[in-house]
């Protein structure tokens, strides 16, 4: 049976979900946050050590400013209301991405959340915000003065000291990685779902885990 240490999620389809219901794209993002909460709660029950969510990519700055502002306000609002609940559940929040380019208010919020949850050990929740995998790899290489090798490169990734994802789940019907964890996903089991992120349920996660446990993972061997 395959061991499970880390699941990564590309949460595609929030905006389309909202529009399909005659609402705004932002309404879809709002509902998407509820799904994240349920998945984290379910992952704790399933004893999954690490989950990673692709929240905002380095390419998402091309979206309308109104939508970007809504997303950042949503993050700030959630943590201002839920920080104690996050702490009480034993959730450790880690931010993956280039924080320096984020607005001051959201940077302050994210620093606060990481600080207040750093001693929690029940589950690690990685939030990839202003994240781009190509830049992550390039920045890692720039930090290595000599002895460029796999070990030293991995030491300088955002996910240093974490196992690579065993599973990637992408909702929304697209079959691509969208500049997410290109290095870390080299040997991950990939699951692409047609349903949009707000429709993703714990039963979908349980089904994927059952399939994963039966798969033979060779990692280049026979």
Protein Blocks (a to p, Z undefined) as FASTA:
>chain_A
ZZdfbdcdddehklmmmmmnopafklmmmmmmmmmmmmmmmmmmnopabdcddfbccklm
mpcfklmmmmmmmmmmmmmmmmmmmmmnopacddedjfklpcfklmmmmmmmmmmmmmpc
kbccdddehiafklmmmmmmmmpmghpafklmmmmgmkgoiacdfbdcdehhiacekopa
klmmmmaccdddfbdfklpcfklmmmmmmmmmmpccfkhpZZ
